[in-house]
Amino acid sequence: MKIREAQVGDVETLFEIRTSVIENHQSREELADLGITPKTIAEMLLTDCRAWIAEIDDRSIGFSMANATEKTIFAMFVLPSFAGRGAGRALMQQAEEWLWLQEGTEEIWLLTGNEPKIRAYGFYLHLGWTPTDIQPDGQIKFIKRRG
């Protein structure tokens, strides 16, 4: 498996992976309703965000995306058929390391569904993230502090 930094030309790949997941699935239309479009993602990659793609045999199988200004991991998705092969852990490590390099970062955060039975919830716990506040939309905020 190889992890590489995503470029603007990879935006379509990011959407293909994002819309393929089973848990926390959202269609392109649902994402667009949230303001997440190929144009907004491309703009993010050109400003304060970075994304990384995991590849196996030149096939893109997952990605993570982080925002330096907000100190958050904005996205982390792996194709269902490649779950359990370490891509998620490697992608999270890449995003976390990049966020810790940003000046003044003492705490990073992410949001996910507030359902302990979903895979993402347990995955973040396993990686040392701490669940904190439930958000108005029902998601839960996980944090990780430097240390």
Backbone torsions as a table, in degrees:
resi	resn	phi	psi	omega
1	MET	NA	141.9	180.0
2	LYS	-124.5	140.7	173.8
3	ILE	-112.9	128.7	177.8
4	ARG	-134.0	155.1	177.6
5	GLU	-72.6	135.0	179.1
6	ALA	-76.9	149.2	176.8
7	GLN	-116.0	170.1	179.3
8	VAL	-56.0	-34.9	179.0
9	GLY	-66.4	-9.6	179.8
10	ASP	-94.3	0.7	-173.7
11	VAL	-57.2	-41.7	179.9
12	GLU	-62.0	-39.0	177.2
13	THR	-62.1	-41.2	178.7
14	LEU	-60.5	-42.8	179.2
15	PHE	-67.9	-37.6	178.2
16	GLU	-61.8	-43.6	179.1
17	ILE	-67.1	-47.8	-176.2
18	ARG	-58.3	-41.2	-176.1
19	THR	-84.9	-0.3	-179.8
20	SER	-93.4	-14.4	-174.2
21	VAL	-71.2	154.9	-179.0
22	ILE	-92.3	-54.7	176.0
23	GLU	-77.0	140.3	-178.7
24	ASN	59.3	34.5	179.4
25	HIS	-68.2	138.6	171.0
26	GLN	-140.5	136.7	177.8
27	SER	-77.8	169.3	176.4
28	ARG	-60.1	-36.8	179.7
29	GLU	-65.6	-43.6	178.4
30	GLU	-64.2	-40.2	177.6
31	LEU	-64.4	-42.5	179.2
32	ALA	-61.4	-37.6	177.7
33	ASP	-62.2	-24.5	177.4
34	LEU	-91.3	1.3	-179.0
35	GLY	86.1	12.7	-179.6
36	ILE	-100.9	101.1	-178.4
37	THR	-129.0	165.1	175.8
38	PRO	-54.2	-38.0	-179.7
39	LYS	-65.6	-46.0	-178.0
40	THR	-67.8	-36.4	178.7
41	ILE	-67.7	-42.0	177.5
42	ALA	-60.0	-42.5	178.5
43	GLU	-63.2	-40.1	179.0
44	MET	-61.5	-42.6	-178.9
45	LEU	-65.6	-22.6	179.9
46	LEU	-90.4	-3.8	-177.7
47	THR	-119.6	-107.4	-171.1
48	ASP	-102.9	16.8	-179.0
49	CYS	-120.3	154.9	173.2
50	ARG	-135.1	151.7	175.3
51	ALA	-134.6	154.0	179.1
52	TRP	-131.0	144.2	-179.2
53	ILE	-118.2	133.5	172.7
54	ALA	-93.3	134.7	180.0
55	GLU	-129.1	142.5	171.0
56	ILE	-126.5	123.9	-178.2
57	ASP	49.9	46.5	178.9
58	ASP	64.0	13.3	174.8
59	ARG	-102.6	127.4	177.9
60	SER	-74.3	122.6	-174.3
61	ILE	-119.3	-9.7	179.9
62	GLY	-173.0	166.3	176.8
63	PHE	-153.7	157.0	170.0
64	SER	-128.8	156.2	179.9
65	MET	-145.4	134.1	-177.4
66	ALA	-128.7	152.3	-179.5
67	ASN	-117.5	116.9	-176.0
68	ALA	-69.3	-38.0	-177.9
69	THR	-66.0	-45.1	-178.4
70	GLU	-87.4	-9.4	-180.0
71	LYS	58.6	45.1	-175.8
72	THR	-130.9	151.6	168.8
73	ILE	-91.9	112.4	-171.8
74	PHE	-82.2	-30.1	-176.6
75	ALA	-157.3	147.2	176.0
76	MET	-157.6	108.0	-176.1
77	PHE	-140.5	142.4	177.7
78	VAL	-129.9	139.0	176.2
79	LEU	-55.0	134.2	-177.5
80	PRO	-53.2	-36.6	-178.2
81	SER	-71.8	-8.4	179.3
82	PHE	-114.3	9.0	179.1
83	ALA	-63.4	147.3	176.3
84	GLY	82.9	9.6	-179.6
85	ARG	-105.6	7.2	177.0
86	GLY	94.4	-3.0	-178.8
87	ALA	-65.2	-43.1	-179.4
88	GLY	-60.2	-45.8	178.8
89	ARG	-61.2	-45.1	-179.1
90	ALA	-65.3	-39.7	179.5
91	LEU	-68.3	-40.4	177.4
92	MET	-64.5	-41.6	179.3
93	GLN	-60.2	-42.5	-180.0
94	GLN	-62.2	-46.4	-179.1
95	ALA	-65.4	-44.2	179.8
96	GLU	-61.5	-47.5	-179.0
97	GLU	-58.3	-42.7	179.8
98	TRP	-64.5	-42.7	179.1
99	LEU	-63.6	-40.1	179.7
100	TRP	-64.7	-24.4	178.3
101	LEU	-75.8	-15.4	-178.6
102	GLN	-74.9	136.5	-175.4
103	GLU	-56.6	132.8	175.0
104	GLY	79.1	8.8	-178.0
105	THR	-80.3	114.6	175.9
106	GLU	-113.9	-18.9	-179.0
107	GLU	-147.8	137.7	174.8
108	ILE	-120.9	161.4	-175.1
109	TRP	-148.6	166.2	174.6
110	LEU	-154.9	163.8	176.4
111	LEU	-119.2	144.5	174.7
112	THR	-151.9	172.6	178.5
113	GLY	-61.4	139.7	-178.6
114	ASN	-88.7	62.0	177.9
115	GLU	-134.7	103.1	-177.6
116	PRO	-56.0	-20.4	-179.4
117	LYS	-80.4	-14.8	178.7
118	ILE	-77.0	151.0	-175.2
119	ARG	-60.1	-41.5	-176.5
120	ALA	-59.4	-41.4	-178.5
121	TYR	-58.0	-51.1	179.0
122	GLY	-66.8	-35.7	178.8
123	PHE	-60.1	-48.1	-179.3
124	TYR	-66.4	-39.2	175.5
125	LEU	-58.8	-45.8	-178.8
126	HIS	-60.0	-32.4	-179.2
127	LEU	-87.8	8.4	174.2
128	GLY	91.8	12.5	176.5
129	TRP	-82.4	149.7	-178.5
130	THR	-112.6	123.1	176.2
131	PRO	-71.6	139.9	-179.0
132	THR	-127.8	-104.2	-170.9
133	ASP	-88.3	141.5	170.3
134	ILE	-83.4	130.7	-176.5
135	GLN	-84.0	161.7	179.2
136	PRO	-55.8	-28.4	179.6
137	ASP	-86.4	3.7	177.5
138	GLY	94.8	-11.2	177.4
139	GLN	-73.8	162.8	177.2
140	ILE	-113.0	141.4	178.4
141	LYS	-92.6	128.2	173.3
142	PHE	-107.4	142.6	176.4
143	ILE	-127.3	159.0	171.6
144	LYS	-140.1	130.3	-179.6
145	ARG	-104.2	148.6	176.6
146	ARG	-61.6	137.7	176.9
147	GLY	153.3	NA	NA
